Amino acid sequence: MPAIVGAVKVISIDSSSIFNIGDVFKMQPYSQSKTFAGGGSFNTGDGIQVYVKNAQTNMMDEDYVDQNITGF
């Protein structure tokens, strides 16, 4: 069934984003990343107090590939 779409305003689209208007069978963004961070790095909110002494983030990864992205 066809889609009827009104006015659309797009402010920005990231480099690995998908923007679609109307009917679609399959949407598949292509993006992969690996993040390393120390203790207390991703805390959000008001009044957070984090006390981390002598923390280390070990980044040794010997398998090189964590998850293959295929299907193109």
N, C-alpha and C positions, 0 to 999 in steps of 0.2 A: 504494500500500500504506500503510495507516495506521501512524503512528509510535507506539510505546509508550515513554513517558517516565516515569522515576522522579521522586524528589523533586528540586526545583530551588530553590536559594536565590539570590536576586538582591540584591546589596548596593547597587548604584547603577547608574543608566543615564544616560549623558550626553545633552545636549539634541539631538544629531544622531545618536543611536544607534538600532539596531533590535534588538528582542528578540523571538524567535519560538520557539514550542514546537510541534512537529508538522509536518505537510506544508505546503509553500509552493511556489508557482509562481515568484514573482519578488519579490525584496527589493531595495529601492532607497532608501538613505538620502539625505537632501537636506542637503548642506552645501557651503559654499565659503568659502575664506579665502585671503588673500595675506599672506605674511610677509616682512618686511624685517629684515635683521640685518647687523651689521658682521662684520669678519674675526675668526675664532675664537669666534663666538657659540655654536655648537652642538656644541662639543667635550664629550665625556664620558669618564670614566675616572679612574684614580688617578694623581696626580702629573703632570698635564698643565701644561706651561709654554708660554704663548703670548706672543710679543712682536710687537705690531703698533704701528707708528709712523705717525702721520699718515694713518690710514685714513678713508675716506669711503664711505658707502652712498648711492648715487644712487637716488632713488625716483621718477623721472619716468616715468610710464606713460601714454601718450597714447591707447591703444586702448580704455580703459575696461572692456572685456569680454575676459577671457582664455579662458574656457571656459564655454559656456552649459550650464546644468543644466536639462534638460527631461524630459518623459515623465510628467507627472502627469495 
